[in-house]
């Protein structure tokens, strides 16, 4: 079985810092980053972070083959930018100590580009490589900036591909408390946004901007009040399923527009409609979080920190509603910087760093690992296939 990185585990323990090359290609963002990490102080410095995003506006969504081609075209030039910024030359003194790469979950074609690149660099430089869970990256990246976030904590990971509520007691110990039974919140925001005429590649972000200035989405409007009935799924009784559901919002918007086309609405009604869609989706998220807390009080008893991460976590309306509604349940609320809410290589590098430090710089992945379309946070360790760099198996 092929192995890599047998020579660098022990020297790293004696260094003041080690250097990480990180690669993220799970969906439509190609991203590469370089991080310097000081194990003793637990300080991590972002030396360089570069990214290229597929423009899928004309396609009305992400086409997997187009995303794969985008990664193939982009990753070489991004690594070159990192190389020039860090003066990499492959010598012992000018190469990273560790490569962290997204292994899953995600689109297999997209993941394979980053993973294959990471394997090649691991062989060329003779350094260890770690395959990182994409969702773990979102979950843990707020700790890069805020070390006050301590286990156990609860995270809402909300994006175009996921909406899950997670209880974490360690870097490899996670329990999913609530997740979507259909599509993700970000996907619902995007599709509802398209239904009301918004265009671009980040419709959820455009929806937030479009509705900026609406202080009360539910201000009186005769047409919207009477005919736009937005749902709050799975909330009829206290015994309703503990899960999110976002498809019904798209159905409700389509039903309203079938009888009240956009051209019949005033500009103010158009904005109010967008604001009500956004507010209703976020209200549903909060309703189901509170439902989860009510049904599992023992899990939340010793939890003070609430993390919200993922692309939709950049939305200021969501942040405000979370803090206003969940203030009785959590003492502290944490979010990544706006530039690290969407997919990026920094979060992959930092998640790999936390894993690497946890196992005393004595883990790596073999070169035969494959990309994973699905990879639950509950199976971080069992599916990771980590090997000890001293050749023993966990």
Secondary structure, 3 states (H helix, E strand, C coil): CCCCCCCCHHHHHCCCCEEEEEEECCCCEEEEEEEEEECCCCEEEEEEEEEEECCCHHHCCCCHHHHHHHHHHHHHHHHHHHHHHHCCCCCCCCCCCEEEEEEECCCHHHHHHHHHHHHHHHHHHCCEEEEEEHHHHHHHCHHHHCCCCCCCEEEEEECCCCEEEEEEEECCEEEEEEEECCCCHHHHHHHHHHHCCCCCCCHHHHHHHHCCCCCCCCCCCHHHHHHCCCCCCCCCCCCCCCCECCHHHHHHHHHHHHHCCHHHCCHHHHHHHHHHHHHHHHHHHHHHHHHHHHHCHHHHCCCCEEEEECHHHHCHHHHHHHHHHHCCCCCEEEECCHHHCCCCHHHHHHHHHHHHHHCCCCEEECCCCCCECCCCHHHHHHHHCEEECCCCEC
